[in-house]
Amino acid sequence: MDAGNEPRAVRIKRLRMRAWHRGIKEMDLILGGWADRHLATADDATLDMFETVMAEADQDLYQWVSGQAPAPVEVAPFLALVASEFKPR
């Protein structure tokens, strides 16, 4: 079965697994936490954007979410949403 025909529940489970197993613990916490809070109720466009973000390198994502570097225009609004929930200690 190709990803385009993947059942929604399977897609969400796959995305959550990927979000929690990034390789950099900070991104596991940021993306995994966001996934836990939002993927179940996300619309298809949000799932698509999350999947796009998941294809980016952890080092870049962390810099974008933490504000250390500007995010690319195509993902900036979504990452701003993620960053708005990220509270470093």
Secondary structure as the mmCIF struct_conf table of DSSP 4:
data_model
#
loop_
_struct_conf.conf_type_id
_struct_conf.id
_struct_conf.beg_label_comp_id
_struct_conf.beg_label_asym_id
_struct_conf.beg_label_seq_id
_struct_conf.end_label_comp_id
_struct_conf.end_label_asym_id
_struct_conf.end_label_seq_id
HELX_RH_3T_P HELX_RH_3T_P1 ALA A 3 ASN A 5
HELX_RH_AL_P HELX_RH_AL_P1 ARG A 8 TRP A 20
BEND BEND1 ARG A 22 ILE A 24
HELX_RH_AL_P HELX_RH_AL_P2 LYS A 25 HIS A 38
HELX_RH_3T_P HELX_RH_3T_P2 LEU A 39 THR A 41
HELX_RH_AL_P HELX_RH_AL_P3 ASP A 44 MET A 54
TURN_TY1_P TURN_TY1_P1 ALA A 55 ALA A 55
BEND BEND2 GLU A 56 GLU A 56
HELX_RH_AL_P HELX_RH_AL_P4 ASP A 58 SER A 66
TURN_TY1_P TURN_TY1_P2 GLY A 67 GLY A 67
BEND BEND3 GLN A 68 ALA A 69
HELX_LH_PP_P HELX_LH_PP_P1 PRO A 70 PRO A 72
TURN_TY1_P TURN_TY1_P3 VAL A 73 VAL A 75
HELX_RH_AL_P HELX_RH_AL_P5 ALA A 76 GLU A 85
#
